[in-house]
Amino acid sequence: MKTILPGQTIGIIGGGQLGRMMGLAAKEAGFKIAVLDPTMDSPCGQIADIRIVAPYNDEAALEELAEVSDVITYEFENIDYEGLKRLTEIAYVPQGAELVRITQNRIAEKGEIRASGAPVANYVAAKSFDELKKEIEKVGFPCIVKTAFGGYDGKGQVKLDSIDDLENAEPLFAHSDCIAEAFVPFKTEISAIIQRNPAGDSYCLPIAENIHKHHILHESIVPARVAPAVIEKAEEAAKKIADHLNLVGTLAVEMFVLENDEIVINELAPRPHNSGHYSIEACSVSQFHQHVRAVCGWPLRKPKLWAPSIMVNVLGEHVVPLKKIITNYPDWSVHLYGKAEAKEKRKMGHVTIMTDDIEKTLEEIDSTSIWA
């Protein structure tokens, strides 16, 4: 296990907002940042010491990143797996490439979650629409059919309420193999963000309760408004999965909470997560600082929540109205990511509010009409 120290360079594959916040946390400790991204003026590129502008699978660019970096990490999972695998042979990539391979494929991901002993919904995998027709009764209805590769924020999937809807799933197979999962009648969505260093030490951030709009995360509420037993189950499941996968770095584990307070794992993200942004202000160590500590081989800090908090996403359509009222809310911590164009439904930033009264603050957010 290597220890990477301030003054050395952390290479980041991906120049989005997660890389930006990761890079800012690293620079606070004195690290230098190199970023590989196809866009010159990416959010992470704006704060980096070295910018390599190229596609993620560009071999020469990956070799350049290896040359200038003492350790390499990534800020999202939809990077080129083969390129990352080659990079592990010429550079120090403590997270490895296997976790990316698994989380890029919903079928592999579900299999590994099940193998860890954590609970998942009943599912079947299918390589063709004909195979799905033969296997679908093992799952029953309602169910959700998803492409094995790609798809996020609700894309690449379709809900089937009965056998009559089956034809709606056929177009998905033009993209990739598919997985059909039993629909889970949940009451709440939560996420556990677990972080682990090469020595196997791990901590979870306080569990977040997540509210989505149009399949995009809208708000994260911390602590989650669930029973203590649910928190315990969530942390236990996250640790099982992290240990099973020999995690280094960060893993976000998204879960459903059922009416009987049992949990079902929905999906994994092998990097800092939108639902952990609140930790920048609200915790003794943010998910970004902890990620840097983990990949640099440092001991981890136990996260402590300073105060109940709400994180609300700022999408493209929210930027202008937010700026108009920003000076009226001194308790709001505003983060904008430096993206050039504020497109509708595009994540442009977030606001975190530490509060003694969650319900009152939720009403305050709604009263602005920004997120109506």
The 8 nearest C-alpha neighbors of each residue, nearest first, counted from 0:
[[1, 197, 2, 296, 198, 93, 295, 196],
 [2, 0, 296, 3, 295, 91, 93, 197],
 [1, 3, 296, 295, 4, 297, 0, 294],
 [4, 2, 295, 1, 296, 7, 5, 69],
 [3, 5, 7, 6, 2, 295, 30, 29],
 [6, 4, 30, 29, 7, 28, 3, 31],
 [5, 7, 30, 29, 31, 4, 8, 28],
 [6, 8, 5, 30, 4, 31, 69, 3],
 [7, 9, 31, 68, 69, 32, 30, 10],
 [10, 8, 32, 70, 68, 71, 69, 31],
 [9, 11, 71, 33, 68, 34, 32, 70],
 [12, 10, 34, 73, 72, 71, 13, 33],
 [13, 11, 73, 35, 34, 74, 72, 36],
 [14, 12, 36, 74, 35, 15, 11, 73],
 [13, 15, 43, 36, 41, 18, 42, 44],
 [16, 14, 42, 18, 17, 43, 13, 19],
 [15, 17, 19, 18, 42, 336, 20, 43],
 [18, 16, 20, 19, 15, 74, 21, 271],
 [17, 19, 21, 74, 43, 16, 15, 14],
 [18, 20, 43, 16, 22, 17, 21, 42],
 [21, 19, 23, 17, 22, 18, 16, 24],
 [22, 20, 287, 18, 24, 19, 23, 17],
 [21, 23, 25, 19, 20, 24, 18, 26],
 [22, 24, 20, 26, 25, 21, 19, 27],
 [25, 23, 21, 27, 288, 22, 26, 287],
 [26, 24, 22, 27, 23, 28, 30, 21],
 [25, 27, 29, 30, 23, 28, 24, 22],
 [28, 26, 24, 25, 29, 23, 30, 22],
 [29, 27, 26, 25, 30, 5, 24, 6],
 [28, 30, 5, 26, 27, 6, 25, 31],
 [31, 29, 5, 6, 26, 25, 7, 8],
 [30, 32, 8, 7, 48, 9, 6, 26],
 [33, 31, 47, 9, 48, 8, 10, 22],
 [32, 34, 49, 10, 47, 50, 48, 11],
 [33, 35, 11, 50, 10, 12, 51, 44],
 [36, 34, 51, 12, 13, 52, 50, 11],
 [35, 37, 13, 14, 52, 38, 53, 34],
 [36, 38, 53, 52, 54, 39, 35, 55],
 [39, 37, 41, 36, 40, 52, 53, 14],
 [38, 40, 41, 52, 44, 37, 36, 50],
 [41, 39, 38, 44, 45, 42, 43, 339],
 [40, 42, 44, 14, 43, 38, 39, 45],
 [43, 41, 15, 337, 45, 44, 19, 16],
 [44, 42, 19, 14, 45, 18, 41, 46],
 [45, 43, 41, 47, 46, 42, 40, 50],
 [44, 46, 43, 42, 47, 40, 41, 337],
 [45, 47, 44, 43, 48, 19, 22, 23],
 [48, 46, 44, 32, 49, 33, 45, 43],
 [47, 49, 32, 33, 31, 50, 46, 44],
 [50, 48, 33, 47, 34, 32, 51, 44],
 [51, 49, 34, 33, 44, 52, 35, 47],
 [50, 52, 35, 34, 53, 36, 49, 60],
 [53, 51, 37, 36, 39, 35, 38, 50],
 [52, 54, 37, 36, 51, 60, 57, 55],
 [55, 53, 37, 57, 56, 36, 52, 35],
 [54, 56, 57, 79, 78, 53, 36, 35],
 [55, 57, 82, 54, 79, 58, 61, 81],
 [58, 56, 60, 54, 59, 55, 61, 53],
 [59, 57, 61, 60, 56, 62, 82, 55],
 [58, 60, 62, 61, 57, 63, 64, 56],
 [59, 61, 63, 57, 62, 58, 64, 53],
 [60, 62, 64, 58, 63, 59, 65, 57],
 [63, 61, 65, 59, 60, 64, 58, 66],
 [62, 64, 60, 66, 65, 61, 59, 67],
 [65, 63, 61, 62, 67, 66, 68, 60],
 [66, 64, 62, 90, 63, 68, 67, 61],
 [65, 67, 63, 64, 68, 62, 90, 69],
 [66, 68, 64, 65, 63, 69, 8, 33],
 [69, 67, 8, 10, 65, 70, 9, 66],
 [68, 70, 8, 9, 7, 91, 71, 67],
 [71, 69, 91, 9, 68, 92, 10, 8],
 [72, 70, 10, 92, 9, 11, 91, 68],
 [71, 73, 11, 10, 92, 12, 70, 74],
 [74, 72, 12, 11, 75, 13, 71, 270],
 [73, 75, 18, 13, 17, 270, 12, 11],
 [76, 74, 73, 77, 270, 13, 78, 269],
 [75, 77, 78, 99, 269, 103, 74, 268],
 [78, 76, 75, 79, 103, 149, 99, 80],
 [77, 79, 76, 80, 55, 75, 83, 56],
 [78, 80, 82, 56, 81, 55, 83, 77],
 [81, 79, 83, 82, 84, 100, 78, 99],
 [82, 80, 84, 83, 79, 85, 56, 96],
 [81, 83, 85, 56, 79, 84, 80, 86],
 [84, 82, 86, 80, 81, 85, 96, 79],
 [83, 85, 81, 96, 87, 86, 82, 80],
 [86, 84, 82, 83, 87, 88, 81, 89],
 [85, 87, 83, 88, 84, 89, 90, 82],
 [86, 88, 84, 90, 85, 92, 89, 91],
 [89, 87, 86, 85, 90, 84, 91, 92],
 [88, 90, 86, 87, 65, 85, 91, 62],
 [91, 89, 65, 87, 86, 88, 92, 70],
 [90, 92, 70, 93, 71, 87, 69, 89],
 [91, 93, 71, 95, 87, 94, 70, 90],
 [94, 92, 95, 91, 294, 247, 197, 71],
 [95, 93, 247, 92, 248, 96, 246, 72],
 [96, 94, 93, 92, 97, 87, 98, 84],
 [95, 97, 84, 99, 98, 83, 100, 80],
 [98, 96, 100, 99, 95, 101, 84, 94],
 [99, 97, 101, 100, 96, 102, 269, 95],
 [98, 100, 102, 97, 101, 96, 76, 103],
 [101, 99, 97, 103, 98, 102, 80, 96],
 [102, 100, 98, 108, 107, 99, 103, 104],
 [101, 103, 99, 104, 108, 100, 98, 105],
 [102, 104, 100, 101, 99, 148, 105, 77],
 [105, 103, 147, 148, 102, 107, 106, 101],
 [106, 104, 147, 108, 107, 109, 102, 103],
 [105, 107, 109, 108, 104, 147, 110, 178],
 [108, 106, 110, 101, 104, 105, 109, 111],
 [109, 107, 105, 101, 111, 102, 110, 106],
 [110, 108, 112, 106, 111, 107, 105, 113],
 [109, 111, 107, 113, 108, 112, 114, 106],
 [110, 112, 114, 108, 113, 109, 115, 107],
 [113, 111, 109, 115, 114, 110, 117, 108],
 [112, 114, 110, 111, 116, 115, 117, 109],
 [115, 113, 111, 116, 112, 110, 117, 243],
 [116, 114, 112, 113, 240, 243, 117, 239],
 [115, 117, 113, 114, 118, 112, 239, 240],
 [116, 118, 236, 115, 113, 112, 119, 239],
 [119, 117, 263, 264, 113, 116, 120, 262],
 [120, 118, 263, 264, 113, 121, 117, 265],
 [121, 119, 181, 122, 263, 180, 118, 183],
 [120, 122, 181, 180, 138, 119, 123, 137],
 [123, 121, 180, 179, 138, 181, 120, 178],
 [122, 124, 179, 178, 125, 180, 134, 138],
 [123, 125, 178, 177, 179, 106, 122, 126],
 [126, 124, 131, 177, 130, 127, 176, 178],
 [127, 125, 176, 177, 130, 124, 128, 175],
 [128, 126, 130, 129, 125, 172, 131, 176],
 [127, 129, 131, 130, 169, 132, 172, 126],
 [130, 128, 132, 127, 131, 133, 125, 126],
 [131, 129, 133, 127, 128, 132, 125, 134],
 [130, 132, 128, 134, 125, 133, 129, 135],
 [131, 133, 129, 130, 135, 134, 128, 165],
 [132, 134, 130, 131, 135, 129, 136, 128],
 [135, 133, 131, 136, 132, 137, 130, 123],
 [134, 136, 137, 138, 131, 132, 133, 139],
 [135, 137, 139, 138, 134, 133, 140, 132],
 [138, 136, 135, 134, 139, 123, 122, 121],
 [139, 137, 136, 181, 135, 122, 121, 180],
 [140, 138, 136, 137, 135, 141, 142, 181],
 [141, 139, 142, 161, 160, 159, 138, 181],
 [140, 142, 160, 159, 182, 161, 139, 181],
 [143, 141, 181, 182, 140, 159, 180, 158],
 [142, 144, 158, 180, 179, 157, 159, 182],
 [143, 145, 179, 157, 156, 178, 158, 180],
 [146, 144, 156, 178, 177, 155, 147, 179],
 [145, 147, 177, 148, 155, 175, 176, 171],
 [146, 148, 105, 177, 104, 176, 106, 178],
 [149, 147, 104, 146, 103, 175, 105, 150],
 [150, 148, 151, 146, 147, 155, 103, 77],
 [149, 151, 155, 154, 148, 153, 146, 152],
 [150, 152, 154, 153, 149, 155, 214, 215],
 [153, 151, 214, 215, 154, 150, 213, 216],
 [152, 154, 214, 151, 156, 155, 150, 215],
 [155, 153, 150, 151, 156, 152, 149, 157],
 [156, 154, 150, 146, 145, 153, 171, 149],
 [155, 157, 145, 144, 154, 146, 153, 143],
 [156, 158, 144, 143, 168, 159, 145, 155],
 [159, 157, 143, 142, 144, 160, 156, 141],
 [158, 160, 164, 142, 141, 161, 143, 165],
 [161, 159, 141, 140, 158, 164, 142, 162],
 [162, 160, 163, 140, 164, 159, 141, 165],
 [161, 163, 165, 164, 160, 159, 140, 166],
 [164, 162, 161, 165, 166, 160, 159, 167],
 [165, 163, 162, 159, 161, 166, 167, 160],
 [164, 166, 162, 167, 163, 168, 159, 161],
 [165, 167, 168, 169, 164, 163, 170, 162],
 [168, 166, 165, 169, 164, 170, 157, 159],
 [167, 169, 166, 171, 170, 165, 157, 144],
 [168, 170, 171, 166, 167, 128, 172, 165],
 [171, 169, 172, 173, 168, 167, 174, 166],
 [172, 170, 173, 169, 168, 174, 146, 155],
 [171, 173, 175, 174, 170, 169, 176, 127],
 [174, 172, 171, 170, 175, 169, 176, 127],
 [173, 175, 172, 171, 146, 176, 170, 148],
 [176, 174, 172, 146, 173, 147, 177, 148],
 [175, 177, 126, 147, 172, 125, 146, 127],
 [178, 176, 146, 147, 125, 145, 124, 175],
 [177, 179, 124, 145, 144, 123, 125, 147],
 [178, 180, 144, 123, 122, 143, 145, 124],
 [181, 179, 122, 143, 142, 121, 182, 120],
 [180, 182, 142, 138, 121, 120, 122, 183],
 [183, 181, 142, 141, 143, 180, 184, 140],
 [182, 184, 185, 181, 120, 255, 257, 263],
 [185, 183, 182, 257, 186, 258, 255, 256],
 [184, 186, 257, 256, 183, 255, 187, 258],
 [185, 187, 257, 256, 258, 184, 188, 255],
 [186, 188, 256, 185, 255, 189, 257, 208],
 [189, 187, 255, 209, 254, 208, 256, 190],
 [190, 188, 208, 254, 209, 207, 253, 255],
 [191, 189, 253, 207, 252, 254, 206, 192],
 [190, 192, 252, 206, 251, 193, 237, 233],
 [193, 191, 251, 203, 204, 250, 252, 190],
 [192, 194, 203, 250, 202, 249, 191, 251],
 [195, 193, 249, 201, 248, 202, 250, 203],
 [194, 196, 201, 247, 248, 200, 199, 293],
 [195, 197, 293, 247, 198, 199, 200, 296],
 [198, 196, 199, 247, 296, 0, 195, 293],
 [199, 197, 196, 200, 0, 296, 195, 298],
 [200, 198, 197, 196, 195, 201, 242, 245],
 [201, 199, 195, 196, 198, 299, 202, 197],
 [200, 202, 195, 194, 199, 196, 193, 203],
 [203, 201, 194, 193, 301, 204, 195, 200],
 [204, 202, 193, 192, 205, 194, 191, 234],
 [203, 205, 192, 302, 206, 193, 202, 191],
 [206, 204, 203, 222, 207, 221, 304, 191],
 [205, 207, 191, 223, 190, 222, 204, 221],
 [208, 206, 221, 223, 190, 189, 220, 219],
 [207, 209, 189, 223, 220, 219, 188, 221],
 [210, 208, 219, 188, 189, 218, 207, 220],
 [209, 211, 218, 217, 216, 219, 208, 212],
 [212, 210, 216, 217, 215, 214, 209, 213],
 [211, 213, 214, 215, 217, 216, 210, 218],
 [212, 214, 215, 211, 153, 152, 216, 217],
 [213, 215, 152, 153, 212, 211, 216, 154],
 [216, 214, 152, 211, 212, 213, 217, 153],
 [217, 215, 211, 218, 210, 212, 214, 209],
 [216, 218, 211, 312, 210, 311, 212, 215],
 [219, 217, 311, 210, 310, 209, 216, 312],
 [218, 220, 209, 310, 208, 309, 274, 207],
 [221, 219, 309, 208, 207, 223, 308, 222],
 [222, 220, 207, 223, 308, 307, 309, 208],
 [221, 223, 207, 206, 220, 307, 224, 205],
 [222, 224, 208, 221, 207, 225, 220, 206],
 [223, 225, 222, 208, 226, 221, 220, 207],
 [224, 226, 223, 229, 227, 230, 228, 208],
 [225, 227, 228, 229, 230, 224, 260, 223],
 [228, 226, 230, 229, 231, 225, 232, 224],
 [227, 229, 231, 226, 230, 232, 260, 225],
 [230, 228, 232, 231, 226, 227, 233, 260],
 [231, 229, 233, 227, 228, 232, 234, 206],
 [230, 232, 228, 234, 229, 233, 235, 227],
 [233, 231, 229, 235, 230, 234, 236, 228],
 [232, 234, 230, 236, 235, 231, 229, 237],
 [233, 235, 237, 231, 236, 232, 238, 230],
 [234, 236, 232, 238, 233, 237, 231, 239],
 [237, 235, 239, 233, 117, 238, 234, 232],
 [236, 238, 234, 240, 239, 235, 241, 233],
 [237, 239, 241, 235, 236, 240, 242, 234],
 [240, 238, 236, 242, 237, 241, 115, 243],
 [239, 241, 243, 237, 115, 238, 242, 244],
 [242, 240, 238, 246, 244, 243, 239, 245],
 [241, 243, 245, 239, 244, 240, 238, 246],
 [242, 244, 240, 241, 245, 115, 239, 246],
 [243, 245, 241, 246, 242, 240, 98, 111],
 [246, 244, 242, 243, 241, 247, 199, 240],
 [247, 245, 241, 244, 195, 242, 248, 94],
 [246, 248, 94, 196, 195, 197, 93, 294],
 [249, 247, 293, 290, 195, 194, 294, 196],
 [248, 250, 194, 270, 269, 271, 193, 290],
 [251, 249, 269, 193, 270, 268, 192, 252],
 [250, 252, 192, 268, 267, 191, 272, 269],
 [251, 253, 267, 191, 190, 192, 266, 237],
 [254, 252, 190, 266, 265, 189, 264, 267],
 [255, 253, 264, 265, 189, 263, 190, 188],
 [254, 256, 188, 263, 262, 185, 187, 257],
 [255, 257, 262, 187, 185, 260, 186, 261],
 [258, 256, 185, 260, 259, 261, 186, 262],
 [257, 259, 260, 186, 185, 256, 261, 184],
 [258, 260, 257, 261, 256, 262, 186, 185],
 [261, 259, 257, 258, 256, 229, 262, 226],
 [260, 262, 257, 259, 256, 263, 229, 258],
 [261, 263, 256, 255, 257, 260, 254, 264],
 [264, 262, 119, 255, 118, 254, 265, 120],
 [265, 263, 254, 119, 118, 266, 253, 255],
 [264, 266, 254, 253, 263, 255, 119, 267],
 [267, 265, 253, 264, 252, 268, 254, 108],
 [268, 266, 252, 251, 253, 269, 102, 250],
 [267, 269, 251, 250, 270, 252, 102, 266],
 [270, 268, 250, 249, 251, 267, 76, 98],
 [271, 269, 249, 250, 268, 74, 75, 272],
 [272, 270, 249, 286, 17, 287, 251, 250],
 [271, 273, 274, 275, 251, 270, 276, 268],
 [272, 274, 275, 276, 271, 216, 17, 312],
 [275, 273, 272, 219, 276, 207, 209, 190],
 [276, 274, 272, 273, 277, 278, 286, 271],
 [275, 277, 278, 273, 274, 279, 310, 272],
 [276, 278, 275, 310, 279, 351, 281, 280],
 [277, 279, 285, 282, 281, 276, 280, 275],
 [280, 278, 285, 277, 281, 276, 282, 284],
 [281, 279, 278, 282, 277, 351, 285, 332],
 [280, 282, 278, 305, 304, 277, 279, 306],
 [283, 281, 304, 278, 284, 303, 305, 285],
 [282, 284, 303, 302, 304, 285, 281, 305],
 [285, 283, 282, 302, 288, 289, 286, 300],
 [286, 284, 278, 279, 288, 287, 282, 289],
 [285, 287, 289, 288, 290, 278, 275, 271],
 [288, 286, 21, 290, 285, 289, 24, 291],
 [287, 289, 291, 285, 24, 290, 286, 284],
 [288, 290, 292, 286, 287, 291, 293, 285],
 [291, 289, 287, 293, 248, 292, 288, 286],
 [290, 292, 288, 289, 293, 294, 295, 287],
 [291, 293, 297, 289, 295, 290, 294, 296],
 [294, 292, 196, 290, 248, 296, 291, 295],
 [293, 295, 291, 296, 248, 292, 93, 290],
 [296, 294, 3, 292, 293, 2, 297, 291],
 [297, 295, 2, 293, 294, 196, 1, 292],
 [296, 298, 292, 295, 293, 299, 2, 196],
 [299, 297, 300, 296, 292, 293, 196, 200],
 [300, 298, 297, 292, 289, 301, 293, 200],
 [299, 301, 302, 298, 284, 289, 202, 283],
 [300, 302, 202, 303, 299, 284, 283, 203],
 [303, 301, 283, 284, 204, 282, 300, 304],
 [302, 304, 283, 282, 305, 301, 284, 205],
 [305, 303, 282, 306, 281, 302, 283, 205],
 [304, 306, 281, 282, 303, 283, 307, 353],
 [307, 305, 304, 353, 308, 281, 354, 355],
 [308, 306, 221, 354, 353, 222, 355, 357],
 [309, 307, 353, 221, 352, 354, 220, 306],
 [308, 310, 220, 352, 219, 351, 221, 311],
 [309, 311, 351, 219, 218, 277, 350, 352],
 [310, 312, 218, 350, 349, 217, 309, 351],
 [313, 311, 349, 217, 348, 314, 218, 350],
 [312, 314, 348, 349, 317, 347, 346, 318],
 [315, 313, 346, 345, 347, 344, 317, 316],
 [314, 316, 341, 343, 342, 345, 317, 344],
 [315, 317, 343, 314, 318, 344, 342, 341],
 [316, 318, 314, 315, 313, 320, 319, 321],
 [317, 319, 321, 320, 315, 316, 322, 313],
 [318, 320, 322, 321, 317, 323, 316, 315],
 [321, 319, 323, 322, 317, 318, 369, 324],
 [322, 320, 318, 323, 319, 324, 325, 317],
 [321, 323, 325, 319, 320, 324, 318, 326],
 [322, 324, 320, 321, 325, 319, 326, 318],
 [325, 323, 327, 322, 321, 326, 320, 328],
 [324, 326, 322, 327, 321, 328, 323, 329],
 [325, 327, 328, 324, 329, 323, 322, 331],
 [328, 326, 325, 324, 329, 323, 330, 331],
 [329, 327, 330, 326, 331, 325, 324, 332],
 [328, 330, 331, 327, 326, 325, 332, 352],
 [331, 329, 328, 352, 332, 353, 354, 351],
 [330, 332, 352, 329, 328, 351, 333, 350],
 [333, 331, 351, 350, 352, 330, 334, 280],
 [332, 334, 350, 331, 349, 335, 351, 348],
 [335, 333, 348, 349, 350, 336, 332, 351],
 [336, 334, 348, 337, 347, 349, 333, 338],
 [335, 337, 348, 338, 16, 347, 42, 334],
 [338, 336, 42, 335, 339, 347, 41, 45],
 [339, 337, 336, 340, 42, 347, 41, 341],
 [340, 338, 337, 341, 40, 41, 42, 336],
 [339, 341, 338, 342, 315, 347, 337, 345],
 [342, 340, 315, 343, 347, 339, 345, 316],
 [341, 343, 315, 345, 340, 344, 316, 314],
 [342, 344, 315, 316, 345, 314, 341, 317],
 [345, 343, 314, 315, 342, 346, 316, 215],
 [346, 344, 314, 315, 342, 343, 347, 341],
 [347, 345, 314, 348, 313, 344, 315, 312],
 [348, 346, 314, 313, 336, 315, 335, 345],
 [349, 347, 335, 313, 334, 336, 346, 312],
 [348, 350, 312, 313, 334, 311, 333, 335],
 [349, 351, 333, 311, 332, 310, 334, 331],
 [352, 350, 310, 332, 309, 277, 331, 311],
 [351, 353, 331, 309, 308, 354, 330, 332],
 [354, 352, 308, 307, 306, 309, 351, 281],
 [353, 355, 356, 307, 308, 352, 357, 306],
 [354, 356, 307, 357, 306, 353, 308, 360],
 [357, 355, 354, 359, 358, 360, 307, 361],
 [356, 358, 360, 359, 361, 354, 355, 307],
 [359, 357, 361, 360, 356, 362, 363, 355],
 [358, 360, 362, 356, 361, 357, 363, 364],
 [359, 361, 363, 357, 362, 358, 364, 356],
 [362, 360, 358, 364, 363, 359, 357, 365],
 [361, 363, 365, 359, 360, 364, 366, 358],
 [362, 364, 360, 366, 361, 365, 359, 367],
 [363, 365, 361, 362, 366, 367, 360, 368],
 [366, 364, 362, 363, 367, 368, 361, 370],
 [365, 367, 363, 368, 364, 362, 369, 361],
 [366, 368, 369, 365, 364, 363, 370, 371],
 [369, 367, 371, 366, 370, 365, 364, 320],
 [370, 368, 367, 371, 317, 320, 321, 365],
 [369, 371, 368, 365, 317, 367, 364, 313],
 [370, 368, 369, 365, 367, 366, 364, 317]]
